[in-house]
Amino acid sequence: MSNLLSTINSLITNLNAIPSIHIFVSNLANGEITILTAIFWLGVASGISIIGGAIGGILLAGKDLGYNLAAMIGGLFGPAGVIPAVVVGLAILKFV
């Protein structure tokens, strides 16, 4: 267990030594929108929308289409509305 903790501790100190990661984390903490933070938030929103779309597909059409097919279709159509909305929202927050 102590070997794992020392490995994690050394990994964290090595990550703090890299200035680009430090800048990225500070931009996330301050709420500044750069190209890297925009890609990060787009990825987070896409992942959440895929999960939400799959759950919505299961709830709406699980009995009719089968749960697996409904989850796959919901997971595909979930990000269809979220990705453009996140891009527009991030653009508005950046330039306003």
N, C-alpha and C positions, 0 to 999 in steps of 0.2 A: 504494500500500500504506500509506503514512504517513497518507493522508487517511482510510482505513478505520480505522486505529488511533486517530486523533484523534477520529473519530466515536464509536467504541466507548468511548473514555475519557470523552468528554463525556456519553454516555448513562449510564454507570455513576455518574458524579458527580451527574447529575440524579436518578437513582434513589435515591442515598444521601440526597439532600436531602428526599425525600418521607418523612415519619415513619411513615406506615402501612406502607410496604414494609419499612422498617427494622425495625419491630415484628414484622411477619410473618416475616421472615427470622430474627430473633433467637428468635422462638417456635419455628420449625422447628429451629434449632440447639440450643436448650435442651431440646427434647422436650416442650414444653408443648402441650396439646391445647386449642385454641380452635375456634370454629366455622369459621374460615378454614382452619386447618391440617387439621381433619377433612375438609373438602370437598376440600382438596388431596390428602390421602392416599387418600380415596375415589376420586378421579379417577385417581391413579397405579395403584391396585389394579385398577380397572375396565379401564384400558388394558392392563395386563399380563395380566389374565384373558381379555380378548378375543383377544389374540395367542396365549396358551396354549391357549384353546379351539379356535381355528382350526387350530393345529398338531395338537392332539389329534384333531380331526375328520378331518383329512387322513390321519393315521396309522391311525386306526381304520376309517374307512369310505371312504377315498379311491377305492379300486378299485371298490367296490360302487355308490356314489352318484355318482361323479365328483368330482374334486378340488375344483372350485369350489363345488359344492353342499355338500360335506362341510365345507369351510372356513367357509361362511356359517352353516350350522347350528351348528357348533362355536363360532363367534364369538358367536352369540346365546345359546347355552346355557352358555358359560363363565362369564359374570358372574352367572348365576342363583344360584349357591352362594356366590360370593365377596362380593357386595355386602352381603347380610345378615350374613355373618360379620365383615366389616370394620366395619360399623355397631355390632354387638354388642361387638366387640373394642375399638373406640375408646371406647364408653360405659363398658366395664369399666375401661379404663385411666384415663379421666377421673375416675371417681367412687370408685375404690378406692385 
